[in-house]
């Protein structure tokens, strides 16, 4: 049973940085697509970054490319999202999400919230 627990949100001034963490409990014998999805009240969820658990494949939304970095520490079972040069429009609740991916990476759906079936509780990021 996969569980995800985010931490690291907070309030930061524009131009600042935050690092989100997501403690995972993945089956080490399986492959997953792991993603960071954000949501603003009244708007649809937006996938911002995704990684395949082999570590070889990553994908970013154009809105965060060059500013956000997704990574994983397999030894610690932790997923990270390093967010630099934050902008007010990055303000949202950020969710860590996982999708079992037996057949491969499938980058075309990596940033689609519909792909993910396990979600964390979310962590708020506010950029002023």
KEVOFI-501438 format. One record per residue (C-alpha): x, y, z; residue number from 1. Coordinates in nm, 4 decimals. Layout:
<recs>
         px         py         pz     k
          X          Y          Z   NUM
...
</recs>
This chain:
<recs>
         px         py         pz     k
     0.0000     0.0000     0.0000     1
     0.1673     0.3214    -0.1219     2
     0.1565     0.6200     0.1117     3
     0.2806     0.9705     0.0416     4
     0.3448     1.2462     0.2972     5
     0.4529     1.5932     0.1848     6
     0.6412     1.8534     0.3844     7
     0.8348     2.1723     0.3256     8
     0.5703     2.4202     0.2180     9
     0.5551     2.7717     0.3524    10
     0.5561     3.1399     0.2665    11
     0.8394     3.2980     0.0734    12
     0.9004     3.6244    -0.1072    13
     0.9145     3.6363    -0.4845    14
     1.2560     3.5297    -0.6054    15
     1.3084     3.2997    -0.3097    16
     1.3379     2.9229    -0.2877    17
     1.1658     2.6327    -0.1180    18
     1.2237     2.2595    -0.1231    19
     0.9299     2.0256    -0.0928    20
     0.9778     1.6699     0.0281    21
     0.7547     1.3673    -0.0082    22
     0.8142     1.0593     0.2021    23
     0.7085     0.7534     0.0052    24
     0.6470     0.3864     0.0749    25
     0.6924     0.2384    -0.2707    26
     0.7367    -0.1247    -0.3627    27
     1.1084    -0.1428    -0.4548    28
     1.0336    -0.4126    -0.7126    29
     0.7914    -0.1912    -0.9068    30
     0.8293     0.1133    -1.1299    31
     0.6335     0.4314    -1.0710    32
     0.5770     0.7659    -1.2256    33
     0.6033     1.0195    -0.9416    34
     0.4747     1.3691    -0.9847    35
     0.4213     1.7045    -0.8220    36
     0.0785     1.8447    -0.8984    37
    -0.0426     2.1840    -0.7805    38
    -0.3870     2.3315    -0.7425    39
    -0.5269     2.6766    -0.6818    40
    -0.8857     2.6960    -0.5502    41
    -1.1276     2.7300    -0.8384    42
    -0.8737     2.6116    -1.0955    43
    -0.7836     2.2743    -1.2384    44
    -0.4888     2.0788    -1.1104    45
    -0.1616     2.1459    -1.2918    46
     0.1171     1.8913    -1.3169    47
     0.4470     2.0743    -1.2728    48
     0.7084     1.7979    -1.2635    49
     0.7329     1.4217    -1.2933    50
     1.0011     1.1560    -1.2679    51
     1.0190     0.7862    -1.3507    52
     1.1569     0.5904    -1.0579    53
     1.4486     0.4609    -1.2601    54
     1.5636     0.8230    -1.2390    55
     1.6401     0.8457    -1.6087    56
     1.3326     1.0387    -1.7146    57
     1.1963     1.3702    -1.6001    58
     0.9417     1.6133    -1.7354    59
     0.8515     1.9711    -1.6435    60
     0.5677     2.2049    -1.7228    61
     0.6754     2.5008    -1.9328    62
     0.5669     2.7317    -1.6519    63
     0.8365     2.5962    -1.4185    64
     1.1069     2.4766    -1.6557    65
     1.4457     2.6130    -1.5522    66
     1.3206     2.7062    -1.2040    67
     1.2010     2.3783    -1.0517    68
     1.3963     2.0532    -1.0175    69
     1.2454     1.7149    -0.9339    70
     1.4662     1.4492    -0.7798    71
     1.4493     1.1384    -0.5693    72
     1.6612     0.9815    -0.3006    73
     1.5948     0.6103    -0.3228    74
     1.7926     0.5372    -0.0093    75
     1.5607     0.7651     0.1870    76
     1.2465     0.6816    -0.0107    77
     1.1944     1.0520    -0.0632    78
     1.0853     1.2620    -0.3575    79
     1.1901     1.6271    -0.3752    80
     1.0868     1.9397    -0.5598    81
     1.3430     2.2189    -0.5449    82
     1.1713     2.5440    -0.6352    83
     1.3888     2.8447    -0.7157    84
     1.3089     3.1955    -0.8361    85
     0.9549     3.1556    -0.7104    86
     0.6841     3.3791    -0.8492    87
     0.3466     3.4812    -0.7015    88
     0.1761     3.2650    -0.9638    89
     0.3438     2.9607    -0.8085    90
     0.1186     3.0027    -0.5058    91
    -0.0834     2.6820    -0.4703    92
    -0.1297     2.3638    -0.2747    93
     0.1313     2.1167    -0.3958    94
     0.0575     1.7453    -0.3982    95
     0.2931     1.4544    -0.4348    96
     0.1379     1.1773    -0.6437    97
     0.2281     0.8277    -0.7622    98
     0.1193     0.6023    -1.0459    99
     0.2276     0.2412    -1.0856   100
     0.3814     0.2159    -1.4316   101
     0.4401    -0.1411    -1.5354   102
     0.4812    -0.0663    -1.9029   103
     0.7207     0.2274    -1.8943   104
     0.7546     0.6045    -1.8660   105
     0.4818     0.7291    -2.1033   106
     0.5922     1.0957    -2.0936   107
     0.2825     1.2200    -2.2750   108
     0.0756     1.1613    -1.9610   109
     0.3394     1.2269    -1.6962   110
     0.1983     1.5700    -1.6078   111
    -0.1651     1.4673    -1.6272   112
    -0.3317     1.4480    -1.2877   113
    -0.5607     1.1771    -1.4272   114
    -0.2687     0.9360    -1.4446   115
    -0.2116     0.9342    -1.0698   116
    -0.4063     0.7170    -0.8284   117
    -0.2215     0.7796    -0.5025   118
    -0.1957     1.1265    -0.3534   119
    -0.0465     1.2933    -0.0510   120
    -0.2364     1.5360     0.1676   121
    -0.0825     1.8455     0.0075   122
     0.1364     2.1269     0.1334   123
     0.0688     2.4979     0.0865   124
     0.3176     2.7211    -0.0916   125
     0.2568     3.0955    -0.0809   126
     0.4738     3.3410    -0.2725   127
     0.4242     3.7065    -0.1880   128
</recs>
